Structure formats: structure tokens, C-alpha cells
Amino acid sequence: MSTFAAAPTALIVHAHPEARSFSTAQMTTATRALRDAGYRVDVLDLYSDAWAPVLGREEFAPVDGHFKPQAEQQRAIKDGTLDATVRDHLDRLLAADLLVLSFPLWWFSLPAILKGWVDRVFVMGGVFGGDYGLFGDAALAGKQAMLLLTTGGPSESFQAGGALGAMDDFLFHIHRGMLEFVGYQVLDPVITYGPAHLTEQDRAAALETVREAVARTATAARATAH
């Protein structure tokens, strides 16, 4: 359940390879907004940390027969042999009241490094399965999550009937299949559309919009946490 108190914790997991990108500036703005709203903020910068995204058999104890990743995750949780870095990230995930996934929308989904973080850290037996169930019975029930993202195209392209289709359709597999699946209450995403096409003045205005949106979301999250 949530550990919301006087100073709740937000974990931001950021996935952009360029430190000077708008996506990174957006993440930094969100970090400040959350701190101003009273959160302790923990940031995992996956590219900066050289996160290894591939879930492979080499991070587990030797296996006789077929390698089944989720079965080995459960065994590692039970035996206390989970990879040390994965264990650290999992502990930080479990300690957070709010999870923020920060990324550019690539091929209408998460960048591979962030998807690999989910593969390795949303451990079966640690956040779902084993002693836990799914959705409302998963380990992260009572906690909240949101997406903080940028796009290459303009907002009108991501409307129903637009050139690309409704944004909600692209985010459903993340919202439902990753976040709600492990128990999170999913908050409205904060999205900047097409920042590469904005002027410097417009980019500054967009960051202010992000700050205001994150601040509103953070305040509402604290009020509705259960």
C-alpha cells in the first residue's frame, strides 16, 4: 500500500540519450515541480547510468533445461539472488509513492532502454505473481504512476481521426499492460507535442506548461492517494 506521509517519494525513470534534449529539460522541470509540491524525488537516468536493458539468463543462477525468465525471477526473489542492480532499482520502485516514466515516444512506444527497465525491474514475485496477484492485488496497489513524454508530431496528429490516431490508443499498452497490471493507479499523462519544431520562446512556454501540469497532478495525487 501507499506510504504517503508528510513527504511522499516520487521515482522518475528517465530515458533519453541527450542531456540537452527537451525531454531531459522536461524531466528536470518535473523534478523541480514535484519537489516544490513536497515530494522527495529519486531520479534514475537510464542512459547516463548505462542501464543494460536485456533480460538474459546470465543474470540468474545456472538453469537446467529451458530458461523461463519469469520463473527465474521468482526463484531469485525467493533465494535472495536477484542481480544487485536490479534489486536496488526494485527497492527504489517499491519505496516510491509515485512513479514517473519520462521518455520520448519512439515508434509509438517506450524507447528500448526503458522497456528493458520494465522487463528487468517489474520482477515476477517482486511486484506481481508469487505472493501477489494482478491489478488491485499486485504489490504496487495503492501507489500512483504517470507518463511524462514528448512526441515528434503535433497534437492534432494524435487526435481521434488525426493522421496518426488517438494518443490514448498508443498509451493503452503502457497504462493497462504495464502500470495498472502491477497495481498502479494511472494518472493523466503530461505530454509536449513536437518540441523539436518549437522556437526557443515556445519551448520555454512549453516547459512552464509542464511545470504547471505536474504541480497540479502532484497536488491531486497527494489528495487522492489511498
ROLUMMAR-86494 format. One record per residue: residue number from 1; residue in three letters; x, y, z of N, C-alpha, C, O in turn. Coordinates in steps of 0.05 Angstrom, whole numbers. Layout:
 pos code    n_X    n_Y    n_Z   ca_X   ca_Y   ca_Z    c_X    c_Y    c_Z    o_X    o_Y    o_Z
 NUM  ALA      X      Y      Z      X      Y      Z      X      Y      Z      X      Y      Z
...
//
This chain:
 pos code    n_X    n_Y    n_Z   ca_X   ca_Y   ca_Z    c_X    c_Y    c_Z    o_X    o_Y    o_Z
   1  MET     17    -24      0      0      0      0     17     25      0     42     24      5
   2  SER      5     48     -5     19     73     -7     31     80     20     20     74     41
   3  THR     54     93     19     67    102     43     66    133     45     83    146     58
   4  PHE     45    145     33     42    174     32     42    184     61     28    174     78
   5  ALA     58    205     65     60    217     91     67    247     87     59    258     66
   6  ALA     80    259    105     87    288    102    104    292     77    101    313     64
   7  ALA    121    274     71    139    277     47    138    251     31    156    235     35
   8  PRO    119    248     13    119    224     -4    142    224    -23    155    244    -27
   9  THR    148    201    -35    170    197    -53    161    193    -81    142    178    -86
  10  ALA    174    207   -100    169    202   -128    195    190   -141    217    200   -135
  11  LEU    192    170   -156    214    158   -172    210    166   -201    190    158   -213
  12  ILE    229    181   -212    228    187   -241    248    169   -255    272    169   -248
  13  VAL    239    155   -275    256    138   -291    258    151   -319    238    151   -333
  14  HIS    281    162   -325    284    178   -349    300    164   -371    319    150   -365
  15  ALA    290    166   -396    303    151   -418    306    170   -442    289    169   -460
  16  HIS    327    185   -443    335    200   -467    365    202   -468    378    208   -448
  17  PRO    377    196   -491    406    195   -493    420    222   -494    445    223   -492
  18  GLU    405    244   -496    417    271   -499    411    288   -474    387    293   -469
  19  ALA    431    296   -460    427    312   -435    416    339   -441    404    352   -424
  20  ARG    420    349   -466    410    376   -473    383    375   -488    375    395   -499
  21  SER    370    352   -489    345    349   -503    322    363   -488    324    368   -464
  22  PHE    301    368   -502    277    379   -489    266    358   -470    256    366   -449
  23  SER    267    333   -477    257    312   -459    271    313   -432    259    310   -411
  24  THR    298    317   -433    313    319   -407    306    345   -392    303    344   -368
  25  ALA    303    367   -407    294    392   -394    266    389   -382    261    399   -361
  26  GLN    249    374   -395    222    369   -385    224    352   -359    209    358   -340
  27  MET    241    332   -359    245    316   -335    255    333   -312    246    331   -289
  28  THR    274    351   -317    285    368   -297    264    387   -286    262    392   -262
  29  THR    247    397   -304    225    415   -296    206    399   -278    197    410   -258
  30  ALA    199    375   -285    181    359   -270    193    352   -242    178    352   -222
  31  THR    219    347   -241    232    342   -216    229    366   -197    222    362   -173
  32  ARG    234    390   -207    231    414   -190    202    417   -181    197    425   -158
  33  ALA    183    413   -200    155    416   -193    146    397   -171    131    404   -153
  34  LEU    156    372   -172    149    352   -152    162    360   -125    149    358   -104
  35  ARG    186    369   -125    199    378   -100    184    401    -88    180    403    -64
  36  ASP    176    420   -105    161    443    -96    134    434    -84    123    448    -67
  37  ALA    123    412    -94     98    401    -84    101    384    -59     82    374    -48
  38  GLY    126    382    -49    131    368    -24    140    339    -27    141    324     -7
  39  TYR    148    331    -51    158    304    -55    188    302    -51    203    321    -57
  40  ARG    197    280    -41    225    272    -43    227    259    -71    212    241    -77
  41  VAL    246    268    -87    248    258   -115    274    242   -119    296    251   -113
  42  ASP    270    217   -128    292    199   -135    292    196   -165    271    189   -177
  43  VAL    315    201   -178    316    200   -208    335    178   -217    358    176   -207
  44  LEU    326    162   -235    342    142   -248    345    151   -277    325    151   -292
  45  ASP    369    159   -286    374    167   -313    387    143   -327    411    138   -325
  46  LEU    371    129   -343    379    103   -353    403    105   -372    421     88   -371
  47  TYR    403    124   -390    426    127   -408    451    136   -393    473    125   -398
  48  SER    448    155   -375    471    164   -360    483    142   -343    507    141   -340
  49  ASP    466    125   -333    475    102   -316    483     78   -332    491     58   -321
  50  ALA    481     80   -359    488     57   -377    473     32   -369    484     10   -366
  51  TRP    447     36   -365    430     13   -357    430     -8   -379    427     -2   -403
  52  ALA    433    -33   -371    432    -56   -390    404    -65   -392    393    -76   -373
  53  PRO    391    -62   -416    362    -68   -417    354    -97   -422    331   -104   -420
  54  VAL    373   -113   -430    366   -141   -438    363   -159   -415    381   -163   -399
  55  LEU    340   -172   -413    335   -192   -393    345   -219   -403    334   -230   -422
  56  GLY    367   -228   -391    380   -253   -402    386   -273   -380    385   -266   -356
  57  ARG    392   -297   -388    396   -318   -368    422   -315   -352    425   -326   -331
  58  GLU    441   -298   -362    466   -295   -348    464   -281   -322    482   -283   -305
  59  GLU    441   -267   -317    438   -253   -291    426   -270   -269    422   -261   -247
  60  PHE    421   -295   -276    408   -314   -257    427   -337   -252    447   -342   -266
  61  ALA    420   -352   -231    435   -377   -225    433   -396   -249    414   -395   -264
  62  PRO    452   -414   -251    451   -434   -273    424   -449   -274    413   -456   -253
  63  VAL    415   -454   -298    389   -466   -302    393   -492   -317    407   -493   -337
  64  ASP    380   -514   -307    379   -539   -321    355   -539   -339    333   -533   -330
  65  GLY    358   -544   -365    335   -545   -383    329   -517   -394    346   -500   -395
  66  HIS    304   -513   -401    295   -488   -414    296   -465   -394    289   -467   -370
  67  PHE    305   -442   -404    306   -417   -388    279   -403   -390    270   -396   -412
  68  LYS    265   -400   -368    240   -386   -366    244   -361   -349    245   -363   -324
  69  PRO    246   -337   -362    253   -313   -347    237   -308   -322    248   -302   -301
  70  GLN    211   -309   -324    194   -303   -301    197   -323   -278    197   -316   -255
  71  ALA    201   -348   -285    205   -368   -265    232   -363   -251    234   -367   -226
  72  GLU    252   -355   -266    278   -349   -253    277   -323   -237    291   -321   -216
  73  GLN    261   -304   -245    257   -280   -228    244   -288   -201    254   -279   -180
  74  GLN    224   -305   -202    212   -314   -177    232   -329   -159    232   -325   -135
  75  ARG    248   -346   -172    267   -361   -157    288   -343   -144    296   -347   -121
  76  ALA    297   -322   -159    317   -304   -149    306   -287   -126    320   -281   -107
  77  ILE    280   -280   -128    268   -265   -105    267   -283    -81    274   -275    -59
  78  LYS    259   -308    -84    257   -327    -62    284   -333    -49    286   -335    -25
  79  ASP    304   -337    -66    331   -345    -57    349   -321    -49    370   -325    -38
  80  GLY    340   -297    -55    356   -273    -49    380   -270    -68    401   -260    -60
  81  THR    377   -280    -92    399   -279   -112    394   -260   -135    408   -262   -155
  82  LEU    374   -243   -132    369   -224   -154    393   -206   -159    407   -198   -141
  83  ASP    398   -201   -185    420   -183   -192    420   -158   -175    399   -146   -170
  84  ALA    444   -150   -165    446   -128   -146    435   -102   -156    421    -88   -141
  85  THR    440    -95   -181    429    -70   -192    399    -72   -195    385    -52   -189
  86  VAL    389    -94   -205    360    -98   -207    347    -96   -179    326    -83   -176
  87  ARG    360   -108   -159    349   -107   -132    348    -78   -122    328    -70   -109
  88  ASP    369    -63   -128    369    -35   -119    346    -19   -132    332     -4   -119
  89  HIS    343    -23   -159    321     -9   -173    294    -18   -163    276     -2   -160
  90  LEU    291    -44   -158    266    -54   -148    259    -42   -120    237    -35   -115
  91  ASP    279    -40   -103    275    -29    -77    267      1    -79    249     10    -64
  92  ARG    279     15    -98    272     43   -101    243     46   -113    229     64   -106
  93  LEU    236     27   -130    209     27   -141    189     21   -119    168     35   -118
  94  LEU    194      2   -103    175     -5    -81    173     17    -61    152     19    -47
  95  ALA    194     33    -57    193     54    -37    179     79    -47    172     96    -31
  96  ALA    174     81    -73    162    105    -84    131    105    -83    119     84    -89
  97  ASP    120    127    -76     91    130    -77     81    137   -105     59    131   -112
  98  LEU     98    150   -120     91    159   -147    114    151   -166    137    157   -161
  99  LEU    108    137   -188    127    130   -209    122    148   -233     99    150   -242
 100  VAL    143    161   -243    141    177   -267    160    165   -288    184    163   -284
 101  LEU    149    156   -311    165    147   -333    168    170   -353    149    180   -364
 102  SER    193    179   -357    200    202   -373    214    193   -398    235    180   -397
 103  PHE    203    200   -422    214    189   -447    203    203   -471    182    216   -470
 104  PRO    217    201   -494    206    209   -519    191    185   -531    199    162   -528
 105  LEU    169    191   -544    153    169   -556    167    161   -581    167    175   -601
 106  TRP    179    137   -581    192    126   -604    176    103   -615    170     84   -601
 107  TRP    170    104   -641    154     83   -654    129     77   -637    120     54   -634
 108  PHE    117     99   -627     92     98   -613     93     82   -587     73     70   -579
 109  SER    117     81   -575    120     65   -551    144     75   -535    154     97   -541
 110  LEU    153     59   -516    176     66   -499    202     61   -515    203     43   -531
 111  PRO    222     78   -510    249     71   -520    258     44   -509    249     36   -487
 112  ALA    274     29   -524    281      2   -516    294      1   -488    289    -18   -473
 113  ILE    309     21   -482    323     20   -456    303     22   -433    307      9   -412
 114  LEU    281     36   -437    261     38   -416    243     13   -415    235      4   -394
 115  LYS    237      2   -439    222    -23   -439    239    -45   -425    228    -62   -411
 116  GLY    265    -44   -430    283    -64   -416    284    -60   -386    287    -79   -371
 117  TRP    280    -35   -377    279    -30   -349    254    -43   -337    255    -55   -316
 118  VAL    232    -40   -351    207    -53   -342    211    -83   -342    203    -97   -323
 119  ASP    223    -94   -363    227   -123   -365    243   -134   -341    236   -155   -330
 120  ARG    263   -119   -333    281   -129   -312    272   -122   -284    278   -137   -265
 121  VAL    259    -99   -280    253    -89   -253    225    -95   -245    220    -98   -221
 122  PHE    206    -98   -263    179   -107   -256    180   -137   -252    169   -152   -268
 123  VAL    194   -145   -231    202   -173   -227    178   -190   -218    163   -182   -200
 124  MET    174   -212   -232    153   -231   -223    161   -242   -196    184   -251   -192
 125  GLY    143   -241   -177    149   -248   -149    157   -225   -132    157   -226   -108
 126  GLY    164   -202   -146    171   -178   -132    149   -156   -133    145   -142   -113
 127  VAL    136   -154   -156    114   -135   -159     88   -147   -167     67   -135   -164
 128  PHE     88   -171   -178     64   -186   -184     71   -216   -184     95   -223   -186
 129  GLY     51   -233   -183     56   -261   -182     69   -270   -156     76   -254   -139
 130  GLY     72   -296   -153     84   -306   -128     64   -301   -105     42   -311   -105
 131  ASP     73   -285    -86     55   -278    -64     35   -256    -70     19   -249    -54
 132  TYR     37   -245    -95     20   -223   -103      2   -232   -126      7   -252   -139
 133  GLY    -20   -217   -130    -37   -221   -152    -31   -201   -174     -9   -191   -177
 134  LEU    -52   -195   -190    -50   -175   -211    -69   -152   -205    -87   -154   -189
 135  PHE    -63   -130   -219    -80   -106   -217    -83    -98   -187    -64    -91   -174
 136  GLY   -107    -99   -176   -112    -90   -149    -99   -107   -128    -97    -98   -105
 137  ASP    -90   -130   -135    -77   -148   -115    -47   -149   -119    -33   -165   -106
 138  ALA    -36   -133   -137     -7   -132   -142      7   -116   -121     -6   -102   -105
 139  ALA     33   -117   -120     49   -105    -99     47    -74    -98     51    -62    -78
 140  LEU     41    -62   -121     41    -33   -123     14    -21   -122     10      3   -128
 141  ALA     -6    -37   -114    -33    -26   -109    -32     -5    -88    -19     -7    -68
 142  GLY    -47     17    -93    -47     39    -74    -27     61    -81    -27     82    -69
 143  LYS     -9     55   -101     10     75   -110      1     86   -137    -17     76   -149
 144  GLN     15    107   -145      6    120   -170     29    123   -190     53    122   -182
 145  ALA     22    125   -215     42    127   -236     32    146   -258      8    148   -262
 146  MET     50    158   -272     44    175   -294     66    175   -315     89    168   -309
 147  LEU     58    182   -339     77    184   -362     83    213   -367     65    230   -366
 148  LEU    109    219   -372    118    246   -379    133    243   -406    155    232   -406
 149  LEU    122    252   -428    133    245   -453    132    268   -474    119    288   -470
 150  THR    148    264   -494    148    282   -517    142    266   -542    145    242   -543
 151  THR    133    281   -563    128    268   -589    143    282   -611    153    304   -607
 152  GLY    144    270   -634    156    283   -657    135    299   -673    142    319   -685
 153  GLY    110    290   -671     89    303   -687     72    322   -670     73    321   -646
 154  PRO     56    338   -683     39    358   -669     15    345   -657      8    322   -663
 155  SER      2    359   -638    -20    348   -623    -43    340   -641    -56    319   -636
 156  GLU    -48    355   -662    -71    348   -680    -68    321   -693    -88    309   -701
 157  SER    -43    312   -696    -39    286   -708    -47    263   -690    -52    241   -699
 158  PHE    -48    269   -664    -53    248   -644    -82    250   -633    -88    240   -612
 159  GLN    -99    262   -648   -128    263   -641   -142    240   -656   -133    230   -676
 160  ALA   -166    232   -645   -182    213   -660   -188    224   -687   -198    246   -690
 161  GLY   -183    209   -708   -186    218   -735   -163    233   -746   -163    241   -769
 162  GLY   -142    238   -730   -118    251   -739   -101    233   -756   -107    210   -760
 163  ALA    -79    244   -766    -62    229   -784    -50    204   -771    -46    184   -785
 164  LEU    -45    205   -745    -33    182   -731    -52    166   -714    -48    142   -709
 165  GLY    -73    179   -705    -92    165   -687    -91    176   -659    -72    191   -652
 166  ALA   -110    168   -643   -113    179   -616    -89    170   -598    -81    147   -598
 167  MET    -79    190   -583    -56    184   -565    -63    162   -545    -47    145   -539
 168  ASP    -88    163   -535    -96    142   -515    -92    114   -526    -86     95   -511
 169  ASP    -96    111   -552    -93     84   -564    -64     75   -562    -58     51   -557
 170  PHE    -45     93   -566    -17     86   -565     -7     81   -536     11     65   -532
 171  LEU    -19     95   -517    -10     93   -489    -24     70   -474    -16     63   -452
 172  PHE    -45     58   -486    -61     38   -472    -43     15   -462    -47      5   -440
 173  HIS    -25      5   -479    -10    -19   -471      9    -12   -448     17    -30   -433
 174  ILE     17     13   -446     34     21   -423     17     25   -398     23     14   -377
 175  HIS     -5     40   -402    -23     46   -379    -34     20   -367    -33     15   -343
 176  ARG    -46      4   -384    -60    -20   -375    -42    -44   -372    -42    -58   -352
 177  GLY    -25    -49   -392     -9    -73   -393     16    -73   -376     27    -94   -371
 178  MET     25    -49   -368     49    -48   -351     41    -36   -323     47    -49   -303
 179  LEU     30    -12   -323     26      2   -298      2     -9   -281      5    -16   -258
 180  GLU    -21     -9   -293    -44    -20   -279    -41    -49   -273    -51    -59   -252
 181  PHE    -27    -63   -290    -23    -92   -286     -9    -99   -260    -15   -119   -247
 182  VAL      9    -81   -251     23    -85   -226     12    -69   -203     24    -67   -182
 183  GLY    -12    -58   -207    -27    -46   -185    -29    -16   -185    -45     -5   -169
 184  TYR    -15     -1   -202    -15     28   -201    -42     40   -209    -57     29   -226
 185  GLN    -49     62   -195    -70     80   -205    -56     98   -225    -37    112   -218
 186  VAL    -65     98   -250    -52    114   -271    -63    142   -272    -88    145   -275
 187  LEU    -46    162   -270    -54    190   -272    -52    199   -301    -40    186   -318
 188  ASP    -64    222   -307    -63    233   -334    -35    238   -342    -19    249   -327
 189  PRO    -28    231   -367     -1    237   -377      4    266   -381    -14    282   -386
 190  VAL     29    274   -379     38    301   -386     54    299   -412     75    286   -412
 191  ILE     45    313   -433     56    309   -460     63    336   -472     46    354   -472
 192  THR     87    337   -483     94    360   -500     95    350   -529    111    332   -535
 193  TYR     79    361   -546     78    352   -574     98    368   -592     97    393   -592
 194  GLY    115    354   -606    132    366   -626    151    387   -616    153    408   -629
 195  PRO    165    383   -594    182    405   -584    205    412   -603    215    435   -602
 196  ALA    213    394   -620    235    400   -639    227    421   -659    244    434   -672
 197  HIS    201    426   -662    191    446   -681    184    472   -668    173    490   -682
 198  LEU    190    475   -643    183    499   -628    206    519   -628    229    511   -629
 199  THR    200    545   -626    220    565   -622    230    564   -593    217    551   -576
 200  GLU    252    577   -587    262    577   -560    241    589   -541    238    579   -519
 201  GLN    228    610   -550    207    622   -533    185    602   -528    175    600   -506
 202  ASP    177    588   -549    155    569   -546    164    545   -529    147    534   -514
 203  ARG    189    538   -531    199    516   -514    198    524   -484    191    508   -467
 204  ALA    206    548   -479    205    558   -451    176    558   -441    170    551   -418
 205  ALA    157    567   -458    129    567   -451    119    538   -446    103    533   -428
 206  ALA    129    520   -463    121    492   -460    130    480   -434    116    464   -421
 207  LEU    155    487   -426    165    478   -400    149    489   -377    145    475   -357
 208  GLU    140    514   -379    123    525   -358     96    510   -357     85    506   -336
 209  THR     86    503   -380     61    487   -381     66    460   -368     48    450   -353
 210  VAL     89    448   -372     96    422   -359     97    426   -329     86    410   -314
 211  ARG    111    447   -320    113    452   -291     85    455   -279     80    443   -258
 212  GLU     68    470   -291     41    473   -280     25    447   -280     11    441   -261
 213  ALA     28    432   -302     13    406   -303     23    386   -283      7    373   -270
 214  VAL     49    384   -279     60    366   -259     52    375   -231     46    358   -214
 215  ALA     53    401   -226     46    411   -200     17    404   -194     10    396   -171
 216  ARG     -1    408   -213    -30    401   -209    -33    372   -204    -47    363   -186
 217  THR    -19    356   -220    -21    327   -217    -11    317   -190    -23    300   -178
 218  ALA     12    329   -182     24    321   -156      5    328   -133      2    313   -114
 219  THR     -7    352   -134    -25    360   -113    -49    342   -112    -58    333    -91
 220  ALA    -60    336   -136    -84    318   -137    -76    290   -128    -92    277   -115
 221  ALA    -52    281   -135    -43    254   -128    -42    251    -97    -51    231    -86
 222  ARG    -32    271    -84    -30    270    -55    -58    270    -42    -63    257    -22
 223  ALA    -76    285    -55   -103    287    -44   -119    261    -47   -136    255    -31
 224  THR   -113    246    -69   -129    223    -74   -115    197    -67   -127    175    -70
 225  ALA    -90    198    -57    -76    173    -50    -91    158    -29   -103    170    -11
 226  HIS    -89    132    -31   -103    115    -12    -85     92     -3    -93     76     14
//
